[in-house]
Amino acid sequence: MKLLVTGATGQLGSKVVEALLKRVPTSQLAVSVRNPDKAKDLQSRGVEVRRGDFDQPETLNAAFQGVDRLLIISADGDNETRIRQHGHAVAAAQQAQVKFIAYTSIVNAQESRNLLAPTHKATEQAILKTGIPYSFLRNNWYLENETSSIQAVMAGAPWVTSAGEGKVGWAPRQDYAEAAAAVLAGEGHEKTVYELSGKLMTQAGLASIVGEVLGKEITVQQTDDAKYAEIMKSAGVPDFVIPLLVGIQQGIREGTLEVESDDFEKLLGRPVTPIRQALGEIVRQLQAGQA
């Protein structure tokens, strides 16, 4: 049985690999990465490293040969780029006769109006068309996505948001990684969809817990999208990133991440890491980096 993880040197992929190494023999694990030089550490530990570039389909065709169970971790980029790249990966999996595909999607992918959803809707549909048994890991939102906001309030700024009362099911990246590893290495996950959300809360609710962790009161500045964009620009955020950040706030405000589920607990075999605990770890890492 050969398992393969794409994007294995990325922020999520690297954690998935570590979780898998606790579950399966090293000889059963392979990774596909765009730049094998970045995976030398994994290679030195006995993990088979293969070159696979989502923009070069021929490399994927080779990388997926002999793979039984594949985890496709969604790539970075705009929707058009990601849909094309993921299509290459799915086609290569079919050509290589992979027996199972797990894919990191977004909550409520087929119906969501979230600006990131088109990529995941298209990729899920492409996987379904292959007829290969699958599991869609519909991830809500990584808590680490809020690191820049946490850094800002640590420096004395308010918590700025235009998301209003929209709720998010935040969870730390480690929990998403462990859930993915459980599906890839486990049994009985064929033709499944997992909505992976932590406890739902608003931006103000999250900011309040950050304040508890820091031992300081945090001001939450609720604003509209235009003002939010202005504040991001004044904070030095590159112009091309600002529409994405505004779109994320809009999606939260409109409830696109407001998905409740206990699927996380089912896969982890434990409760999702408490937000206060996970925020404490992020704060400790930031403080260590500042020292």
ABEGO torsion letter per residue (X at the ends): XBBBBBGAABAAAAAAAAAAAAABBAAABBBBBABAAAAAAAAAAGBBBBBBBAABAAAAAAAABGBABBBBBBBBEBAAAAAAAAAAAAAAAAAAGBABBBBBBBBGAAABABAAAAAAAAAAAAAAAAGBBBBBBBBBBBAAAAAAAAAAAAAGBBBBBAAEABBBBBBBAAAAAAAAAAAAABBGABGBBBBBBBBBBBAAAAAAAAAAAAGBBBBBBBBBAAAAAAAAAAAGBBAAAAAAAAAAAAAAAAGAABBBBAAAAAAAGBBBBBAAAAAAAAAAAAAAAAX
